[in-house]
């Protein structure tokens, strides 16, 4: 029994050819992103680690043995760590206001916050009687210098999530178009012209709509519910082509639909499951998509059976691209794992809710 394809709001993902093409890590990201994304757990951890390493190296000057270095390092950490956390909190709270400024103004704003944080850390040490006299100017300068390096890191992180230029985006789109999917869809529509002309007309109309969406401005993230709807439409199209060879099983938790993920992340995973599981198998294959909410996290799984004798070959570049895109959006808050056992290949993602 064939599933009637629902093309009504089908997006561009199938034309873009899934995740197996190069350049996917820069695909579907906004032209402008928040630079001061200091609310991200990964950013906080890296910032604290960086500052502590700088303090540890600085504490080596003027010390002759390990115990003396450890005491000085502990002393400096008592002022530097609270100051660093204060800078991160301020940057997180003010990220909306800073995002509306130009790059130079954002950089100066970050350095000003760093200077204030340096004065705050120095003040803490003075209040505890740990330093005398107080190096106010040196603390402000050190805070401004360290914050400028942190801002540079945030700028580089934001740049990694931004298209280099419109020409690069168009070239990326062109390189990822899969002619085979287009030809197969057109052939399916031609086969339906006589038997089911209304359905054939719908296929052609929505194929045209698909290309229109391919040139639309992308968003930084979408909901898991929207990605699931997109994947369902893709599988409906492939069901027309493969018929009973494609066996789809859904196990969806409605509470997981609000999780955020990069656009066009789930559908390409499903497409790879079809390409590596169903296409090479004369008897077909099973594709299972499941979601479940576990506290503040959402677990997403895409599983497909593979023909006998076929390993996980062909998934490496595709999955690397997905892993990179997921890390750019969620950093250490998301997890990405794959497993292949007894002819079953599974992709497992953990997303913050």
VEXNUZA-747349 format. One record per atom (N, C-alpha, C): residue in one letter; x, y, z. Coordinates in steps of 0.05 Angstrom, whole numbers, padded with zeros to 5 digits, always signed. Example, Ala and Ser with C-alpha at 12.3 -4.5 7.8 and 13.67 -1.06 7.14 Angstrom:
! residues 2
A+00264-00114+00156/A+00246-00090+00156/A+00264-00066+00156/S+00257-00045+00142/S+00273-00021+00143/S+00258+00001+00157/
//
This chain:
! residues 353
X+00017-00024+00000/X+00000+00000+00000/X+00018+00025+00000/X+00011+00043-00018/X+00028+00067-00021/X+00016+00089-00004/X+00034+00105+00007/X+00026+00128+00023/X+00023+00152+00004/X+00001+00166+00006/X-00003+00190-00010/X+00015+00212-00001/X+00032+00223-00018/X+00051+00243-00010/X+00037+00269-00003/X+00046+00282+00018/X+00036+00307+00027/X+00057+00328+00022/X+00054+00344+00001/X+00074+00363-00008/X+00069+00391+00002/X+00047+00396+00017/X+00037+00423+00020/X+00057+00443+00029/X+00074+00436+00049/X+00094+00455+00058/X+00122+00443+00057/X+00126+00426+00037/X+00152+00413+00034/X+00174+00433+00029/X+00196+00430+00043/X+00218+00449+00042/X+00239+00439+00022/X+00262+00453+00022/X+00281+00449+00001/X+00301+00426+00007/X+00298+00412+00029/X+00320+00394+00038/X+00325+00372+00018/X+00305+00361+00005/X+00310+00339-00013/X+00324+00348-00038/X+00318+00372-00047/X+00333+00383-00070/X+00362+00388-00063/X+00366+00396-00038/X+00393+00402-00030/X+00410+00378-00026/X+00398+00355-00028/X+00414+00330-00029/X+00425+00320-00003/X+00411+00327+00019/X+00419+00314+00044/X+00445+00324+00055/X+00457+00307+00071/X+00481+00315+00086/X+00506+00304+00075/X+00505+00290+00054/X+00529+00276+00044/X+00545+00293+00025/X+00537+00318+00021/X+00552+00335+00003/X+00569+00354+00019/X+00592+00363+00008/X+00609+00382+00022/X+00596+00408+00025/X+00605+00423+00046/X+00595+00450+00050/X+00571+00451+00068/X+00562+00428+00079/X+00538+00428+00095/X+00541+00443+00121/X+00565+00445+00131/X+00569+00458+00157/X+00562+00488+00156/X+00562+00500+00133/X+00555+00528+00131/X+00527+00532+00120/X+00513+00510+00115/X+00487+00513+00102/X+00466+00521+00122/X+00448+00536+00113/X+00424+00542+00128/X+00429+00556+00155/X+00447+00575+00155/X+00452+00591+00178/X+00447+00620+00172/X+00441+00637+00192/X+00432+00664+00186/X+00455+00681+00178/X+00449+00703+00165/X+00469+00722+00157/X+00479+00738+00181/X+00464+00738+00203/X+00472+00752+00227/X+00466+00736+00252/X+00485+00732+00268/X+00482+00717+00293/X+00491+00733+00316/X+00484+00724+00340/X+00492+00738+00365/X+00521+00732+00371/X+00537+00753+00373/X+00565+00749+00379/X+00569+00742+00408/X+00557+00757+00426/X+00561+00753+00455/X+00542+00731+00464/X+00548+00707+00455/X+00532+00684+00463/X+00544+00672+00488/X+00548+00689+00508/X+00561+00680+00533/X+00543+00664+00551/X+00517+00661+00543/X+00499+00644+00559/X+00504+00615+00553/X+00519+00609+00532/X+00524+00581+00524/X+00543+00568+00544/X+00536+00544+00553/X+00552+00530+00573/X+00580+00525+00563/X+00583+00518+00538/X+00610+00513+00527/X+00627+00538+00527/X+00615+00561+00521/X+00630+00586+00521/X+00639+00592+00549/X+00622+00588+00569/X+00629+00594+00597/X+00652+00576+00605/X+00651+00551+00599/X+00672+00532+00608/X+00699+00540+00594/X+00698+00546+00569/X+00723+00553+00555/X+00734+00579+00565/X+00717+00599+00570/X+00726+00625+00580/X+00739+00622+00607/X+00727+00607+00625/X+00739+00603+00652/X+00765+00588+00650/X+00766+00567+00633/X+00791+00552+00630/X+00813+00569+00618/X+00806+00586+00598/X+00826+00603+00586/X+00838+00623+00607/X+00820+00636+00622/X+00830+00656+00642/X+00847+00642+00663/X+00838+00618+00672/X+00853+00604+00693/X+00881+00596+00682/X+00883+00588+00657/X+00909+00581+00646/X+00927+00605+00645/X+00916+00628+00637/X+00932+00653+00637/X+00941+00660+00665/X+00924+00658+00684/X+00931+00664+00712/X+00952+00645+00722/X+00949+00619+00715/X+00969+00599+00723/X+00996+00605+00712/X+00998+00612+00686/X+01023+00619+00674/X+01035+00644+00687/X+01018+00664+00691/X+01027+00689+00703/X+01038+00685+00731/X+01025+00666+00746/X+01034+00661+00773/X+01062+00647+00774/X+01071+00637+00752/X+01097+00625+00752/X+01120+00645+00755/X+01115+00669+00746/X+01136+00690+00748/X+01140+00698+00778/X+01165+00697+00787/X+01171+00705+00814/X+01168+00682+00834/X+01162+00658+00825/X+01160+00635+00843/X+01182+00615+00838/X+01193+00603+00859/X+01216+00585+00856/X+01209+00556+00860/X+01186+00550+00871/X+01178+00522+00875/X+01148+00519+00873/X+01139+00494+00872/X+01111+00488+00866/X+01092+00499+00887/X+01099+00496+00912/X+01080+00505+00934/X+01076+00535+00932/X+01098+00550+00927/X+01096+00579+00925/X+01078+00587+00901/X+01081+00572+00878/X+01064+00577+00855/X+01035+00571+00861/X+01030+00549+00875/X+01003+00541+00881/X+00989+00562+00899/X+01004+00572+00919/X+00993+00593+00936/X+00986+00618+00921/X+01004+00627+00904/X+00999+00651+00888/X+00976+00646+00868/X+00975+00623+00856/X+00954+00617+00837/X+00926+00617+00852/X+00926+00605+00875/X+00901+00605+00891/X+00892+00633+00899/X+00912+00650+00906/X+00906+00677+00913/X+00894+00692+00890/X+00907+00690+00866/X+00897+00704+00843/X+00870+00694+00834/X+00866+00667+00836/X+00840+00656+00828/X+00817+00667+00845/X+00822+00673+00870/X+00802+00684+00888/X+00790+00710+00877/X+00806+00725+00862/X+00795+00749+00850/X+00788+00747+00821/X+00804+00730+00806/X+00800+00728+00777/X+00775+00712+00770/X+00770+00690+00784/X+00747+00673+00778/X+00720+00688+00781/X+00715+00701+00804/X+00690+00716+00806/X+00688+00739+00785/X+00711+00751+00779/X+00710+00772+00759/X+00703+00761+00731/X+00714+00738+00725/X+00708+00725+00699/X+00679+00718+00697/X+00668+00706+00719/X+00640+00699+00719/X+00622+00724+00717/X+00631+00745+00730/X+00615+00770+00729/X+00615+00781+00700/X+00638+00779+00686/X+00639+00788+00658/X+00620+00771+00641/X+00620+00745+00645/X+00603+00727+00629/X+00574+00733+00634/X+00567+00737+00660/X+00539+00743+00666/X+00530+00770+00653/X+00547+00790+00655/X+00541+00816+00643/X+00538+00813+00613/X+00557+00798+00600/X+00555+00795+00571/X+00530+00780+00563/X+00522+00761+00580/X+00498+00746+00574/X+00473+00763+00576/X+00472+00779+00597/X+00449+00796+00602/X+00447+00818+00581/X+00469+00829+00572/X+00470+00851+00553/X+00473+00843+00524/X+00471+00816+00518/X+00477+00807+00491/X+00457+00819+00471/X+00432+00823+00479/X+00413+00835+00461/X+00420+00863+00453/X+00428+00880+00473/X+00435+00907+00467/X+00461+00908+00451/X+00481+00891+00458/X+00506+00891+00444/X+00503+00882+00415/X+00484+00863+00410/X+00480+00853+00383/X+00471+00874+00364/X+00458+00895+00374/X+00448+00917+00356/X+00470+00937+00350/X+00494+00933+00361/X+00516+00952+00356/X+00534+00940+00334/X+00552+00957+00323/X+00571+00949+00304/X+00593+00932+00316/X+00610+00920+00300/X+00631+00903+00310/X+00651+00917+00328/X+00659+00941+00320/X+00678+00957+00336/X+00665+00964+00363/X+00640+00973+00363/X+00627+00980+00388/X+00623+00955+00406/X+00617+00932+00394/X+00615+00908+00410/X+00642+00901+00423/X+00663+00904+00408/X+00690+00898+00418/X+00697+00917+00441/X+00692+00943+00437/X+00697+00963+00458/X+00680+00958+00483/X+00655+00950+00478/X+00637+00944+00500/X+00647+00920+00516/X+00657+00900+00502/X+00668+00877+00516/X+00693+00884+00532/X+00710+00901+00521/X+00734+00909+00535/X+00727+00926+00560/X+00707+00943+00557/X+00698+00960+00580/X+00688+00942+00602/X+00671+00922+00595/X+00662+00903+00615/X+00685+00888+00628/X+00706+00882+00612/X+00729+00868+00622/X+00745+00885+00642/X+00747+00911+00636/X+00761+00929+00654/X+00746+00932+00681/X+00719+00934+00679/X+00703+00935+00703/X+00705+00909+00719/X+00706+00886+00705/X+00709+00860+00718/X+00736+00859+00732/X+00757+00869+00719/X+00783+00869+00731/X+00784+00886+00757/X+00771+00909+00756/X+00769+00925+00781/X+00753+00911+00802/X+00732+00896+00794/X+00716+00881+00814/X+00733+00860+00827/X+00749+00845+00811/X+00766+00824+00822/X+00787+00835+00841/X+00798+00858+00833/X+00818+00871+00850/X+00805+00880+00876/X+00781+00890+00874/X+00767+00899+00898/X+00762+00876+00918/X+00755+00853+00907/X+00750+00830+00924/X+00776+00822+00939/X+00799+00823+00926/X+00824+00816+00939/X+00831+00836+00960/X+00825+00862+00954/X+00831+00883+00974/X+00814+00879+00999/X+00788+00873+00994/X+00770+00870+01017/X+00778+00846+01035/X+00790+00826+01022/X+00799+00803+01038/X+00826+00807+01050/X+00839+00830+01044/X+00865+00836+01055/X+00887+00819+01043/X+00884+00811+01018/X+00904+00793+01006/X+00925+00808+00990/X+00919+00833+00982/X+00939+00849+00967/X+00940+00877+00978/X+00964+00888+00979/X+00968+00915+00988/X+00995+00924+00979/X+00997+00945+00963/X+00975+00963+00954/X+00959+00950+00931/X+00936+00961+00926/X+00918+00950+00905/X+00927+00959+00877/X+00931+00941+00858/X+00939+00948+00831/X+00915+00954+00814/X+00901+00976+00819/X+00876+00981+00805/X+00880+00984+00774/X+00900+01000+00767/X+00904+01004+00738/X+00912+00978+00724/X+00930+00963+00737/X+00939+00938+00725/X+00916+00918+00723/X+00899+00918+00743/X+00876+00899+00742/X+00856+00907+00720/X+00851+00933+00717/X+00833+00942+00695/X+00845+00935+00668/X+00871+00940+00665/X+00884+00934+00639/X+00884+00904+00633/X+00890+00888+00654/X+00889+00859+00650/X+00862+00849+00643/X+00841+00860+00656/X+00814+00852+00650/X+00806+00860+00621/X+00814+00884+00613/X+00808+00892+00585/X+00822+00875+00565/X+00847+00868+00570/X+00863+00851+00552/X+00851+00823+00549/X+00845+00811+00572/X+00834+00784+00571/X+00806+00784+00558/X+00790+00804+00564/X+00763+00805+00552/X+00765+00809+00522/X+00785+00824+00512/X+00788+00828+00484/X+00794+00801+00470/X+00810+00784+00483/X+00815+00758+00471/X+00790+00741+00472/X+00774+00742+00493/X+00749+00727+00494/X+00730+00737+00473/X+00728+00763+00469/X+00710+00774+00448/X+00719+00764+00421/X+00746+00763+00417/X+00756+00753+00391/X+00747+00724+00386/X+00748+00708+00408/X+00739+00680+00405/X+00709+00679+00399/X+00693+00697+00411/X+00664+00697+00406/X+00659+00706+00377/X+00675+00725+00367/X+00672+00734+00339/X+00678+00711+00320/X+00699+00696+00326/X+00706+00674+00308/X+00685+00652+00309/X+00673+00648+00333/X+00652+00628+00335/X+00627+00637+00319/X+00621+00663+00321/X+00598+00673+00306/X+00603+00672+00276/X+00628+00677+00268/X+00635+00677+00240/X+00632+00649+00228/X+00638+00629+00244/X+00635+00601+00235/X+00606+00594+00229/X+00587+00609+00241/X+00559+00603+00237/X+00546+00622+00216/X+00563+00638+00203/X+00552+00657+00184/X+00562+00651+00156/X+00545+00652+00135/X+00555+00648+00108/X+00576+00669+00101/X+00596+00661+00086/X+00618+00679+00078/X+00607+00701+00061/X+00590+00695+00042/X+00579+00715+00024/X+00555+00703+00009/X+00540+00720-00004/X+00518+00710-00020/X+00527+00691-00042/X+00550+00698-00055/X+00560+00681-00076/X+00567+00653-00065/X+00579+00652-00041/X+00586+00626-00029/X+00561+00610-00024/X+00539+00623-00015/X+00514+00609-00010/X+00503+00597-00036/X+00503+00613-00057/X+00492+00603-00082/X+00509+00580-00093/X+00536+00582-00090/X+00553+00560-00099/X+00548+00535-00083/X+00543+00539-00057/X+00538+00516-00039/X+00512+00503-00047/X+00491+00519-00053/X+00466+00508-00061/X+00469+00492-00087/X+00483+00504-00106/X+00487+00491-00132/X+00501+00465-00129/X+00521+00464-00112/X+00537+00439-00110/X+00522+00417-00096/X+00501+00424-00081/X+00487+00404-00065/X+00461+00395-00078/X+00453+00406-00101/X+00429+00397-00115/X+00434+00368-00125/X+00415+00351-00120/X+00418+00323-00129/X+00400+00319-00153/X+00411+00317-00176/X+00394+00313-00200/X+00378+00287-00199/X+00389+00266-00186/X+00375+00241-00185/X+00348+00243-00172/X+00347+00259-00150/X+00321+00262-00136/X+00301+00277-00154/X+00311+00297-00168/X+00294+00313-00185/X+00283+00295-00208/X+00301+00279-00220/X+00292+00261-00242/X+00272+00240-00232/X+00278+00229-00208/X+00260+00208-00198/X+00233+00220-00191/X+00232+00244-00181/X+00207+00257-00175/X+00191+00263-00200/X+00205+00273-00220/X+00191+00278-00246/X+00181+00253-00258/X+00197+00231-00257/X+00188+00206-00268/X+00164+00195-00254/X+00163+00199-00227/X+00140+00191-00212/X+00115+00207-00220/X+00119+00233-00225/X+00096+00249-00233/X+00086+00241-00261/X+00105+00235-00279/X+00098+00226-00306/X+00082+00200-00305/X+00090+00182-00287/X+00076+00156-00285/X+00048+00160-00274/X+00044+00182-00259/X+00017+00186-00247/X-00001+00202-00265/X+00009+00213-00287/X-00007+00231-00304/X-00033+00219-00313/X-00031+00194-00323/X-00055+00181-00333/X-00072+00169-00311/X-00059+00155-00292/X-00074+00141-00272/X-00086+00160-00251/X-00070+00180-00242/X-00079+00198-00221/X-00069+00226-00229/X-00082+00239-00248/X-00072+00266-00257/X-00072+00287-00235/X-00091+00286-00217/X-00091+00306-00196/X-00067+00304-00178/X-00059+00279-00171/X-00036+00275-00155/X-00010+00283-00170/X-00009+00277-00196/X+00014+00285-00212/X+00017+00315-00213/X-00006+00329-00216/X-00005+00359-00216/X+00005+00369-00189/X-00004+00356-00167/X+00005+00365-00141/X+00035+00361-00137/X+00045+00339-00148/X+00074+00334-00146/X+00090+00355-00160/X+00081+00363-00185/X+00096+00383-00200/X+00094+00410-00187/X+00070+00417-00177/X+00067+00443-00164/X+00085+00445-00140/X+00085+00424-00124/X+00101+00425-00099/X+00131+00423-00105/X+00138+00410-00127/X+00166+00410-00135/X+00175+00438-00141/X+00158+00454-00154/X+00164+00482-00160/X+00166+00497-00134/X+00148+00492-00115/X+00149+00505-00089/X+00175+00498-00074/X+00183+00474-00077/X+00208+00465-00064/X+00232+00482-00072/X+00234+00488-00099/X+00256+00504-00108/X+00253+00533-00098/X+00229+00542-00095/X+00225+00569-00084/X+00236+00571-00056/X+00230+00550-00040/X+00240+00550-00012/X+00270+00547-00011/X+00282+00535-00031/X+00311+00531-00031/X+00326+00557-00031/X+00314+00578-00042/X+00327+00604-00043/X+00318+00623-00021/X+00301+00613-00003/X+00291+00630+00019/X+00313+00634+00039/X+00311+00657+00054/X+00331+00662+00075/X+00328+00642+00097/X+00350+00630+00106/X+00348+00609+00127/X+00346+00621+00155/X+00339+00604+00174/X+00338+00612+00202/X+00361+00598+00216/X+00369+00609+00240/X+00391+00596+00255/X+00383+00569+00266/X+00358+00567+00274/X+00348+00542+00285/X+00319+00539+00280/X+00309+00514+00281/X+00281+00508+00278/X+00274+00488+00300/X+00248+00484+00303/X+00239+00465+00324/X+00241+00436+00313/X+00243+00418+00331/X+00244+00390+00323/X+00217+00382+00310/X+00195+00394+00320/X+00169+00388+00308/X+00168+00395+00278/X+00180+00418+00271/X+00181+00426+00243/X+00198+00407+00227/X+00220+00398+00238/X+00238+00380+00224/X+00224+00353+00219/X+00209+00344+00239/X+00194+00319+00236/X+00174+00321+00214/X+00159+00344+00213/X+00140+00347+00191/X+00153+00347+00164/X+00177+00359+00162/X+00192+00359+00137/X+00201+00331+00130/X+00210+00315+00149/X+00219+00288+00144/X+00196+00270+00135/X+00173+00275+00147/X+00149+00259+00139/X+00143+00264+00109/X+00145+00289+00101/X+00139+00295+00073/X+00160+00282+00054/X+00185+00283+00063/X+00205+00270+00046/X+00200+00240+00044/X+00193+00227+00066/X+00188+00198+00065/X+00163+00192+00049/X+00144+00210+00049/X+00120+00206+00033/X+00127+00206+00003/X+00145+00223-00005/X+00154+00224-00033/X+00169+00198-00040/X+00187+00189-00022/X+00202+00165-00027/X+00184+00140-00026/X+00162+00141-00011/X+00144+00119-00010/X+00131+00114-00037/X+00126+00135-00052/X+00115+00132-00079/X+00135+00117-00097/X+00160+00123-00093/X+00181+00110-00109/X+00187+00081-00101/X+00189+00076-00075/X+00197+00050-00065/X+00174+00032-00058/X+00150+00043-00053/X+00127+00027-00045/X+00132+00012-00019/X+00127-00015-00020/X+00129-00031+00004/X+00158-00037+00012/X+00177-00030-00005/X+00205-00034+00003/X+00213-00015+00025/X+00199+00008+00027/X+00205+00027+00048/X+00185+00024+00071/X+00194+00014+00094/X+00178+00010+00117/X+00185+00030+00138/X+00167+00048+00144/X+00173+00070+00163/X+00158+00066+00189/X+00172+00071+00211/X+00160+00069+00237/X+00166+00094+00253/X+00146+00107+00263/X+00149+00132+00279/X+00142+00126+00308/X+00159+00137+00326/X+00154+00135+00355/X+00160+00163+00366/X+00140+00180+00368/X+00145+00209+00373/X+00133+00217+00400/X+00148+00233+00414/X+00139+00244+00440/X+00132+00274+00434/X+00106+00281+00437/X+00099+00309+00432/X+00114+00330+00449/X+00122+00321+00473/X+00136+00340+00490/X+00164+00346+00481/X+00174+00331+00461/X+00201+00336+00451/X+00201+00355+00427/X+00178+00363+00417/X+00176+00379+00392/X+00188+00406+00395/X+00191+00417+00419/X+00201+00444+00422/X+00231+00447+00421/X+00246+00424+00420/X+00275+00426+00420/X+00285+00440+00395/X+00307+00454+00397/X+00318+00469+00375/X+00341+00453+00362/X+00342+00454+00336/X+00364+00442+00321/X+00369+00457+00295/X+00392+00455+00283/X+00397+00469+00258/X+00377+00460+00236/X+00369+00478+00219/X+00350+00471+00198/X+00362+00449+00180/X+00344+00432+00170/X+00352+00411+00151/X+00372+00391+00164/X+00368+00385+00189/X+00386+00366+00202/X+00373+00338+00203/X+00347+00336+00209/X+00334+00310+00212/X+00329+00298+00184/X+00318+00314+00166/X+00311+00303+00140/X+00335+00290+00125/X+00359+00303+00125/X+00382+00290+00113/X+00390+00264+00126/X+00387+00262+00153/X+00392+00237+00166/X+00373+00215+00157/X+00348+00223+00153/X+00328+00204+00143/X+00334+00197+00114/X+00343+00216+00099/X+00350+00211+00071/X+00373+00191+00069/X+00393+00194+00086/X+00415+00176+00086/X+00406+00147+00093/X+00387+00146+00112/X+00376+00120+00119/X+00363+00107+00095/X+00349+00122+00079/X+00336+00111+00055/X+00358+00103+00035/X+00377+00120+00031/X+00397+00115+00010/X+00414+00091+00017/X+00422+00088+00042/X+00440+00066+00050/X+00425+00042+00059/X+00399+00044+00065/X+00384+00021+00074/X+00365+00010+00054/X+00349+00027+00042/X+00328+00018+00024/X+00338+00015-00004/X+00352+00034-00015/X+00361+00034-00043/X+00377+00009-00050/X+00397+00001-00034/X+00413-00022-00042/X+00400-00049-00036/X+00376-00049-00024/X+00364-00074-00015/X+00340-00081-00033/X+00341-00104-00045/X+00319-00113-00063/X+00294-00118-00046/X+00297-00126-00022/X+00274-00132-00005/X+00265-00108+00012/X+00279-00086+00009/X+00271-00063+00025/X+00285-00062+00052/X+00277-00042+00068/X+00289-00039+00094/X+00270-00023+00112/X+00276-00024+00138/X+00260-00009+00157/X+00275+00017+00165/X+00260+00038+00168/X+00270+00063+00177/X+00253+00071+00201/X+00266+00076+00224/X+00251+00084+00248/X+00262+00110+00259/X+00243+00128+00265/X+00250+00154+00276/X+00235+00156+00303/X+00250+00162+00324/X+00238+00164+00351/X+00248+00188+00365/X+00231+00200+00381/X+00238+00223+00398/X+00227+00218+00426/X+00241+00227+00446/X+00231+00224+00474/X+00244+00247+00490/X+00228+00258+00508/X+00238+00279+00526/X+00246+00266+00552/X+00271+00273+00561/X+00281+00263+00586/X+00291+00287+00602/X+00273+00298+00619/X+00279+00321+00634/X+00283+00346+00617/X+00306+00358+00618/X+00312+00382+00602/X+00325+00374+00575/X+00327+00349+00569/X+00339+00340+00544/X+00319+00324+00527/X+00325+00324+00501/X+00309+00308+00482/X+00328+00289+00468/X+00319+00264+00466/X+00335+00244+00452/X+00321+00238+00425/X+00336+00241+00404/X+00326+00236+00377/X+00343+00213+00365/X+00329+00193+00354/X+00342+00170+00342/X+00332+00165+00314/X+00350+00160+00295/X+00343+00152+00268/X+00357+00126+00263/X+00342+00105+00258/X+00352+00078+00256/X+00344+00066+00229/X+00362+00052+00216/X+00354+00038+00192/X+00369+00011+00190/X+00355-00008+00179/X+00367-00034+00173/X+00383-00032+00147/X+00403-00049+00144/X+00419-00049+00119/X+00420-00077+00108/X+00424-00079+00081/X+00425-00105+00069/X+00448-00122+00080/X+00446-00148+00079/X+00467-00165+00088/X+00493-00160+00074/X+00514-00158+00090/X+00541-00153+00078/X+00548-00124+00074/X+00529-00106+00080/X+00534-00078+00077/X+00540-00066+00104/X+00563-00052+00106/X+00571-00040+00131/X+00562-00011+00132/X+00575+00004+00150/X+00568+00033+00154/X+00584+00050+00135/X+00595+00039+00114/X+00611+00054+00095/X+00593+00075+00082/X+00604+00099+00078/X+00590+00120+00064/X+00577+00140+00082/X+00578+00135+00108/X+00565+00153+00127/X+00584+00174+00139/X+00611+00170+00136/X+00630+00186+00151/X+00629+00216+00146/X+00631+00225+00121/X+00630+00253+00115/X+00604+00266+00122/X+00582+00252+00116/X+00555+00262+00122/X+00552+00267+00152/X+00559+00247+00168/X+00555+00250+00196/X+00574+00270+00208/X+00598+00273+00197/X+00616+00294+00207/X+00604+00321+00203/X+00591+00325+00180/X+00578+00351+00175/X+00555+00357+00195/X+00539+00336+00200/X+00518+00340+00220/X+00529+00346+00247/X+00550+00331+00255/X+00562+00336+00281/X+00572+00365+00284/X+00584+00375+00263/X+00595+00402+00263/X+00573+00423+00265/X+00551+00419+00250/X+00529+00438+00251/X+00516+00438+00279/X+00513+00414+00290/X+00501+00412+00317/X+00518+00426+00338/X+00544+00422+00336/X+00563+00435+00355/X+00562+00465+00353/X+00559+00476+00329/X+00558+00505+00325/X+00534+00517+00338/X+00512+00502+00339/X+00488+00513+00351/X+00487+00508+00381/X+00493+00484+00390/X+00490+00478+00419/X+00516+00473+00434/X+00538+00472+00420/X+00564+00467+00433/X+00563+00442+00449/X+00572+00443+00475/X+00574+00419+00491/X+00548+00410+00502/X+00527+00426+00498/X+00500+00418+00509/X+00487+00396+00492/X+00497+00391+00469/X+00486+00371+00452/X+00505+00348+00448/X+00495+00324+00443/X+00512+00301+00439/X+00504+00287+00413/X+00523+00275+00400/X+00518+00262+00374/X+00533+00235+00374/X+00519+00213+00371/X+00531+00187+00371/X+00520+00170+00348/X+00537+00152+00339/X+00528+00132+00319/X+00536+00104+00328/X+00521+00085+00318/X+00526+00057+00325/X+00518+00039+00302/X+00533+00018+00297/X+00526-00001+00276/X+00531-00029+00287/X+00509-00045+00288/X+00511-00072+00300/X+00490-00090+00288/X+00499-00113+00279/X+00480-00133+00269/X+00463-00123+00246/X+00475-00107+00228/X+00460-00097+00205/X+00442-00074+00211/X+00443-00062+00235/X+00427-00039+00243/X+00445-00015+00247/X+00439+00007+00233/X+00454+00032+00237/X+00437+00052+00251/X+00448+00065+00271/X+00432+00084+00287/X+00447+00110+00292/X+00433+00132+00288/X+00444+00158+00296/X+00428+00168+00320/X+00442+00176+00341/X+00429+00185+00365/X+00438+00213+00372/X+00419+00231+00375/X+00425+00259+00382/X+00411+00266+00409/X+00425+00281+00425/X+00414+00292+00450/X+00414+00322+00447/X+00391+00334+00450/X+00387+00363+00446/X+00376+00376+00472/X+00385+00400+00479/X+00373+00414+00501/X+00345+00424+00494/X+00328+00424+00514/X+00300+00434+00509/X+00297+00462+00520/
//
